Amino acid sequence: MLCIPMDHSLTVGPIAGLEDAEETIGQVARGGATAILAHKGIIRSLRKPVPSGMIVQLSASTTLGTAPNRKVLVASVPESLRLGADAISIHVNIGGKEEPEMLQQLGMISDECEAQSVPFIAMMYPRGENVRDPSDPDVVAHVARIGAEAGADIVKTVYTGSPETFRSVVRRCPVPVVLAGGSKSDSDEALLRMTRDTMEAGAMGVTYGRNVFQHKSPFLITRALRRVVVDRATVEEAMEVLKPASA
């Protein structure tokens, strides 16, 4: 799975790389992304079909509000299927006072996706006042396991800092795990190396947002990531793809 999430603008506004979402979606689709993740309004606005899987994000919050960690439902499973969704996703923050409502949403959407035979991806984040270290392997493993236990088909979660510790997260989760991209990477090589380490730890793939749509060439970085995730190429082989971007 090489998914490029582009659901950020509902949360933080039309940031760099997403001013023209359709143009960026086209670039990463041509680059070989297996899926694009977006809110329903972006998918509805597309003027032509996208040659990648389409995942609809059902939950959201904004940085303008007083509870940015509280994700609420802004779309439904039937509505997403009418738009042609290939899968459904929601975001769940574990460890804060808003957790109970999001857990309830997790279970409810899981049931609806099962009834409709549509794949369900749970974005599981350790985030809240009770989380001291969001990269603690045991905490991340617990958060990932919550998604699986509640019925997700795929769990997306954060990196624990090393392939060894992330392997322990994957091993203790009974459904496939994919990596969240997090903050902007220092370099293309660092991003590709983390991706390679993640795949060697047993992950199903990665979901990278800013590291792709804010890259100087979303097309080429997607191609390079596909070399690692799908073709299982080395970091050095994947870096060769990026030479035109640095020329």
N, C-alpha and C positions, 0 to 999 in steps of 0.2 A: 504494500500500500504506500503510494506516494501521493499524499493529499495536501493540497494547498488551501488552507483556510483563508477566506477573505470576508469574514464577518466582523471585522474590527471597527468599521465606520459607524455602525449603530452605537457602539460603545464609546469611541473616542473621537468620532468625526471623520471627515474625508481626508485622511492622512496621506502622505507621500506614497505613491505606488497604487493608491486606490481612488485617485481623483476620477479616473476613467476606468471603472472596474471591468467593463466589457473588453477593453483593449488588453488589460493585464491578464484576464481570464483566457483570452485568445492566445497570448504568448505562452503561458504555462501549459495550456492544453497541447499546443504544437510541440512544446518541449518534452511531452511524454508523461505529464501528471496522470496518475490513474484516477484521481478524483479531485473535484473542486468543492469546497464547502462555503456556502453563503446563506444569507437570509432570503426569505421568500421574495422580497421586493426586487432584489438584484436579479434573481432568476427570472422573475416575471418580465423584467425590462430587457432581457437579452433579445437581440434582433435576429439571431441565427443559432442553430443548434451547436452545442459544444461537444467535441469529440473526446470527452472524458466523463467518468461517472459524476453524478451531481448529488451532493449531500445537502439537505436542508437543515439549517440550524434553527431549533425551535425556541431556545431560551436566550434571554439577554438582560443586560442592565446597562446603565450609562455612568460615565465619570461626572456628569453634571448633577446626578442625584445624590442623596444622602446615604444610600446603601449600595455601593458599587459591587459588593460581594453577593448581593441577593439577586440571583437569576430567576426571572419569572418567564412564564410561557408567553410567546408573542405569535405563535403559529400552532397549527395542529397537524396531526398525521394525515387525515383525509385531504386537507388543503395542500399539503406537500405532495401527496401522490397525484393530485390533479395537475400539479405543475411538472410532473414527470420525474420526481425524485427517485433515485436509485437506493438511497439510504436516508436515515433520520439521525440527528444528533442533538443532544442537550449537554449543557455545561452544569456541573455540580461542584460546589465548593464545600469541602469537609473540614470541620474544625471551628466553626463560628456559630453565632447565635441564629443565623439564617439557615443552618443545616437542615432542620426538620422539614421545612417546606420543600426544599430541593430534593430531599430523599423521597418525599411523597410523589413529586413529579417524576423522579427516576423510575419508581415502580409502576406508576400509571402509564407512562409512555412506553415502557418495556412491554406491558400487557397489550397495548394498542398495536405496537409494531409486530408482536407475535401473532396477533389476530389477523393482521393484514399481510403476513409473510414478507415483511420488509426488514432489512438489516438495521440494527440499532447500535449506534456508537455512543458511549458515555464518556464525556470529557471529565475526568476525575482529578480534581486539584486539591492538595492540602493547603488550605488558605482560610485563615481566620484567627481569632484571638487566642485559641487554644493550641495553635501550631507554632512551636518554637523554632523548628528547623524543617522547612518544607522539602528539603532534599534528603532527609533521614530515610535510609532504605526501609526500615520497618514501618515508618509512617506512610511512605509511598506505597509499600506493599499492601498495607491495610486499606488505603484509599482505593487502589486498583481492585482489590478483592471486593470492596463494597459494590463497585460497578458490576462485577461479574455475578455476585450473589443476588443482585437485584434484577438480573436478566439481560444485561447488555451482551451483544454478540462480539463486540470489540471494545476494548478499553484504551483510552488515550490518557497518558499521564506524564509526569515530569521526569527529567533525568536525575539520577542519584549521584552523578559525578564520576562514575567509573563503570566499565563493562562488567566487572565482577559483581558490584552491588546491584546494577540494573538486572543482571542475570537472576539474582535472587528474587527480584520483583516479578519477572516473567515466569519463573519457575513456580511461584506461589499463586499465580493467577490462572484459573482454569479456562479462560478464553484468551484469544490473541491480544497482545499488547502492542500499541504504537506510541511513538515518542512525540511529545509536544515540543515545539521549537523554542519557546521561551524568548528571551531577549535577543537582540541583534548580535550575531557572532562577530568575533574579532577579525576573522579572515575566512575566505572560502575553504582553505585547507583545513582549518579547525572545524568548520561545519561538516565537511565531508568525512573527517576523521571521527567525529562524534557519531555520524550516521553509520559509518562502517563498524564502530564499536557496538552500537546499538543492535545492528543486524547480527553481529557475532554473538551478542548476548541472548539471541533468540527472539527478538522482536519481529513483528509482522511487517513493520515499516515505520515511516515517519510522517508527521503532519507539521509542515513549516510554513509560517505566514510571513512575517517581516523579513526573514532571511531570504525569502524568494521574491515577494512582490516589491520590496525596496532595494533589490539588487540592481546594479546598473544594466544587467541583462537577465530579466526573469526567464527568458527562453533558454539561455545557455546554462544558468544554474540549475534549472529544472532538468535539462538533459544530463548534466553532470551527476545530479542526485539519482536520476533513474539508473545511470550506469552502476551505482553502488547498491541501490535498493533492489532493482529488478534483475540486472545482469550480474550482480555480485562482483563487480570489478574492484580493483584496489583503489586506494586514494590517488595514487600516482596516475593510474589510467584515467580516472575521472577528471583529474586536473587538466589533462590534455584537452578535454572538451572545452575548457574555459579560455584557451589561448587566444581565440578571436576577440574575446572581451577585453583582454589586456594589451592587445596589439595597438 
